[in-house]
């Protein structure tokens, strides 16, 4: 955990420790984080992209999809191994071994999975179905992949019976 020890712990109030097979990261309340000049923090990591693009910072941790979308601006990136990047359901048990403890609650590591729905009061439900068909089809999967989002294929649905018939072939 050299990056934690040498960069984060030495330059912020954030620290971590291993106990009983769980790595806990303690994050104090925001005013007490007090980053030194080697660390920049913003309320949203996307706010740091402009600083990276202008050379004010050397690197940042950000979602792969954001990095993909900024490649045209000369942003280069390294991908973290899947075992630690929260991208694969198969590593869910491994991700659970990390707990982030904050003043507003505890967070346990788990895969990052996006979902979508059609609200019951959607103004144009037929267009929503068309959009989701495109998104779950080959063209949409290609767009997602090219932008750093790995689609789950077939998509997973919690209540297939309530799904519009046109979308049922795309889900399990």
C-alpha angles and dihedrals in degrees: 000000000000094000089055095046101038101035113020103032095040093050106034141031089256116109140164141207139183120235129163093347094308123111108212122197114200114208114186123212111292098259089054096052089079100179117210122226093280093064129057121191131189132177089251124030091222087068088068094059094083089052090052092047092052093046095246089125129032101217145343141196110247140148114286090235091061091049091050090052092053098048089102088062090058096263111152123191146188120221118228116231113271089241090071106021097079091236104116130066089206089070095049093115090050093048090053089066090078121074124184111205115202135168089254096049146298126291123202119203115256138153116286107237126173124210139186138203142180110242115233089237095048111151093218109023093166091057089047090055090049091050093049091047088055092045094050093041127083096274093051093045089052091050092048093048093048088053097051099262114121107210121221105236119227094025118237120239125191094205112022092173091068093047119107109260092242091063099046095088090060098055143059 
